[in-house]
Every structure is written in C-alpha cells, then in structure tokens.
Amino acid sequence: MSRLRNLVVAFIALLLASALLPSGADAAEYEIGYGPSASAKAGFRMSVLSEQISQDGVQPLVLRFSSIGNGFTRQRVLRVLLRPRMTYQTRLDYQYAVDVTVPEGITTFELPIEMPCYYRWESLAVEIRENGRSLGRYATRGTFASFAQDWGQEVTIGIVEPTDAPSKSGIWEKMPDVRAITTVIGEDMLPEAGERDRMSPREAKNFIDHHTTGKVRYRVQREASLRESWLAYSQLDIMIVPAPVLIRLERERPARFRALQQWVSSGGDLWTYDLPASGFDRGSWLATEPEKELVQFVKDPKILMQLADGNVNSTPVYQAYSGSFYRNDYVPDQSRNRGDFYKELLDEQNPVTEVIDQEQMNQKLSAFSYGLGRVALINDPDPFPGSYQLWLSLKRFNRSWESRNGVNISGGNESYWHWLIAAVGRPPVTAFVLLNCFFVLLMGPVLYFFLRRRGKLYWLYFLAPAMAFMVTSGLFLYAFVSDGFTNRAKLRQITWIDAKHPVGQSASDPQSPPTYPQLDQIRHTYYTIVDSNLGLKFPLNSLVLPVSNFELIPGYQYRSPDPNDSGDHLIEQLPDARRYYGSFLATRTQAEFLETDPTFGPLPVRFETDKGTPTVTNFGTQRFSSVALLDGKGGRWIAFDLDPDATATMHPASPSTIEDILMENLEPRGSDIPQAYRSFNYTEDRSELESKFATLNRNLSEKVFFAITEVEPERFALPDCNREGCARIIAGVLP
C-alpha cells in the first residue's frame, strides 16, 4: 500500500511538472532531464529545460524545481550533477556540478545556467545530492526527441521572437519566413513554383521546427528569455532580431543588450530589420556609421546559385559509432536542374527572384563592423522571405562556427602539437645516449681490466646485472625528474580592440577614459608534475574549449555510458569561475585549452600623428617591449621598451621587421614543436582572430597597431606554476 501511495504521488508530481513546462507554441524549450529518482520522498521534482541543442559552445539551460505539496517547507541546499552522454562512451565524457539553494516557502524555483557542450547530447543523466547524500538510489536518465538535438548543421541562426508577438499583429512581430535564407545560407534545394505568398507566423514556425535538409538550422528564442551572458548565444552564427526589440533592450534591459554586443564582438553576425523611419536616436549603438565594404553587392544572383547543377536534397545523417554526421545527397527530380526550378520561379515573378540595382540595395541594406563581428541593418519592415540577391549580399562565405573558433572537438586538432611546452614530457634522448655509452665502457673494458688485475673476474657475473639494474633505474629516475618538480604553464594571449566604436564612459566615473569592445583569446597549455586538486579556474564569462589530438570515440571500442558514472572529466560551477579538474588536468600530461572572452576596456595606448612623426604613450599597467603602428598610408612605425605612463617617439620600420616581431610572438617557435609534427599544417586550425593577427602587417587600408607585453597573472588558470614562453599581443583598429 505504501509503495502504491508513493507511485500515485510521483505520478501527480509528474503531471504537475508537465503542466508547468512551456508548450511548443509558447516557447522553444524542451525537458531533457529530470530528478531526483525518488522525487516523492525528496518532496520536489527538478526539470532540466533547454532550447534546441547544438554540438559545440555553451548550452543555456534552466533548472526548474517544483515542490510536491504546498511548497518547500525548508531551505534546500542541493548539488546538481549533470552528465550529458552520447550513444557510446567518449574520451571526453564529463560531469557538470552546480550548487543550488532553494528558498523556503515557494512552490517553484528556477535557476538559469550556461553549461559547456562539447559533443552531441543524446541523453542526460541527473543526480541530486543533499548534505553529501544522493536523493534516490540511482541517477535518472532522460532522453529527448531528435528535433531538440543537434542536427549536424554547419550554420545555426537564432531568431528572437518579440514578447508581444502573440498579442499584436504588427509586421515586425511576425515570425520570419526563412525559406529564402535556408536556400542561400544553408545551400538548400530551390523550391517548387506556386508558393509566392509570405508564410503566416504559424506556417513560418512550423517550417523552422520541421525543416531537415541543407546546412542551416534555427533556434527560436523569446525576447523575455534572453540572458545576460553572451555565452547563451555562443553556439549561434547569426541572430535575426527586429530593430524595435533591440531598441527596447538597449533602453530597458541594458545587461541583456550588453550580452548581445559581446556576442557580436566575438564574431557573431546580427541582422536587424524594420528600422525606425526617423532614424535611430543619437548615441544609440545602431546609429553607428555604416561601412560600405561589409556588404558585397551581388549584381546577378544566378551566378552564385549553381543553376547548372542538380537540385540536390542534402540531409545530414548521424553516425552513432563515430559521433559525427555525413550528408546524404540525392536529386529527387533527375529531369530538371536548378536552373529549371529558378526559371519557373522567375516566370511566376516569385519575390525570391527579385533583382534591384546597387543604389537601391545601398538604401535597403547597410552594415557596420563591431569587434570581430558585424551588424547588418535591413531597411524593410518585413524583408521576408526576401530575395536571393538580398541574402547573397549578406552571406559571409566559408565561415562556420568551427572556422571562427579554431577548434574541432570531435575530430581533434593538429594545432595541439604546436602549442606543447618545450622539453616537457619528452625523453632526454641525448642524455640517454651518453649515459648508455658510458655504461658500455664501464661494463666492458674498464670493469674487465679492473677485476682481472685483482684476480676477481668472477665478480663480473654479479656486478654486471647489478650495475645494469642500477643504471636502468637511474635512467628512469633521471627521465622522471628531468621535467622538474613544479607545474608548468605556457600562455599566448591575443587581444583585439575595436577603437572605432567607443562604448562610452562609466556613469560612476565621468572622468574615466571611454571603453571599447575588446576580445581576448588565450591558448592555455598546462603540465602538472603531481596531482593538482585545485584544478583550472576560468572566468564564468569565458568560452573554454578543450584542444586535443584525438577523436572523441576510439575506433571499435563501443561501450554504452553508465548514467551513474561521473566520467573522468569534471567541471564545477563556482560563484565566480568554472573549475576544470580530473582528466582535464591529468598528471604528467599536457592539457590545452582555447579561451575566448569578449569584454569592454580602455585603449592602453595613444598615438599622436599631428607632427608627422608619431609618438606613442603607454596608458596600460604593464611595460611594452615593442609597439608598432601602421598608419593606413603605407607607413610603418615602431618603438621599443615603453614603460607605463611613458611617451616615446616612433621610428620608421621595414615590413620584414614588423612581420618578424609579430609572428615571433603570435606563432610557436619551430624548435618548440616535436620533430615528427613540424610538418603538420597548423594554419588550418587557426581561429578567425588568429588569422586576423597573422595578416595584420598586410592591412594597408586601415590604421592599426599592435603592442607586445606580458600575460597578466590573473589570466593563468593554474596559479602555482612556472611560466614559460608566455606572451601577449594587444592589437586593434584606430579611428
């Protein structure tokens, strides 16, 4: 009877939680996990809610705690352990831990979190602990529908749905009709003729939810659920947001608006439409002066539409044994090519085939850069479905999430070998050869003549193996201690400052200098001699991606994951940081990470060019070993050894001098790379920011600078370590 009563209570709790979940029509959230296993006994049920899940980056989640009964009768201090898993075990199976305090006297409590996502989630195991004890005998394992999982897309587009969209019928509140975007950005099939009209909001939402072909997928986000951390958008390549929503966020939700700015600064592409007829308010971010070169006008879209090819239906197919996708391409109609479909659309005067001249396009479309990203302004109250010409003019070719961030988590990275700490973990071959030669001489003629002269040659039978054992042990000990007794670190930090777009001055300190969008990207390499229980601590606002030299799933080793197993890689969310420990920082193994952190900060240098010969002033807190300026007129200038608050006159420099200084600090030295891996093509694994730095010396059209300095101590994720080969390059574009 007691067991039946518990089952009834649990069923009622399940119904209650289901009723609290947002419906598909109202929100793009899905339940992907739940806990604890004994929810009736625990007195509550927790649901893990998520938007559609991508593969890499950081996944925004919501932990929703619903009480069973009249409310939480006491404060609950809980530790939630989340274990995302694929079909088979991977080399990177990890557990994410977060501490939650549920107040007393409420019925529902929600906690938004941003959780790293390093592979395709197919299930989520959840364990909840209180006072160190698990609530339930086992961890729950939640599976979720395929439409909520990663679809193998190459481009992910976020669409922000206005808060008042369901209650108002204005043009900009409608759900965008993305069929033309899907064809152009996703390189999808051309549609059949006969569908000229714009889709209704319901039809557009249905198309977004059920479209399965091409290379692009969409994530619908409610305006009210936008977050104050840019990491919530880190999986997106493009965001489509109506201008009235951006204006409202800038005025009423500055923290959320700032997060969108940081995402754009990190390389995101923001598209906005329905611009105000009277223009943006002075001082508004969207009132930034457009830059003509950021929109590539496509005069004839047919040239880029591959009209001579077959109208290919390309569907991504997931392979569980490798954790990857392949594309299943076939042509449904062999009798017609893409040109035939396009002609039919043209004959019926479908709006997707509309072509306008460059002057009209300039009036309709403009853009400005911001950090590493771009903001596109579409002067049309409803540009959907839009023409192929419009979206081709906005498309940034050969640009994907992986190429922007420079990390391939599922397949491994050749750049791993280029960022190893020199002479760490390598056998001391030269020393071994010399010691072995000395041992051979000692055991051969030296020991033989020594024992023969004393008439104790028979001792050789005992001394030879004993000395061989001692020397072998000595070689092993020498190899062990040759790496030293302290942990080691190697960091290379590059900082990009967009000085053309000042953010403003601090309201609390009007005398402070203006701040600018700043993007930091740091390659971390750590080597620990003994186990470090402290782990690696990275800021909460940073995107941290592990860099490895292996594929996620070992070939022919297919084991089902155990939901009760935490895995070897552990992440803990702290109040001000995320701690990576366990196999993320394995003993005597080099661990590499790529950290991306968009912020806002002051310009550390100031250049005066009015008198012909430039002067430079260091407003930073660290000494610059060198500062270079490309003045945008073909001139190159340099200064050395500039202390804080010091001013120096710059001297002309040759292109080769600038290039040598830049690349010496940007790229690892060839002597630091193991001989067997020096031929690997590291440049394919460069991030977009690294590629920008590598070509900085060739930028003759803009006024740019760079300065070489040391990495600040707080940037090291492992505080107690020897620092070797560390450098920081600060660069930026000047107005």
Secondary structure by P-SEA (a helix, b strand, c coil): caaaaaaaaaaaaaaaaaaacccccccccccccccccccccccbbbbbbbcccccccbbbbbbbbbbcccccccccbbbbbbbbbccccccccbbbbbbbbbbccccbbbbbbbbbbcccccbbbbbbbccccccccbbbbbbbccccccccccbbbbbbbcccccccccccccccccaaaaaaccccccccccccccccaaaaaaaaaccccccbbbbbbbcccccccccccccccbbbbcaaaaaaaacccaaaaaaaaaaaaabbbbbbccccccccccccccccccccccccccccccccccccccccbbbbbbbccccccccccccccccccaaaaaaaaaaacccccccccaaaaaacbbbbbccccbbbbbcccccccccaaaaaaacccccccccccccccccccccccccccccccccaaaaaaaaaaaaaaaacaaaaaaaaaaccccccccaaaaaaaaaaaaaaaaaaaccccbbbbbbbbbbbbcccccccccccccccccccbbbbbbbbbbbbccccccccccccccbbbbbbccccccccbbbbbbccccccbbbbbcccbbbbccccccccbbbbbbbbbbbbbcccbbbbccccbbbbbbcccccccccccccccccccccccccccbbbbbbbbcaaaaaaaaaaaacccccccccccccccccccccaaaaaaaacccccccccbbbbbbccccccccccccccccbbbbbbbcc
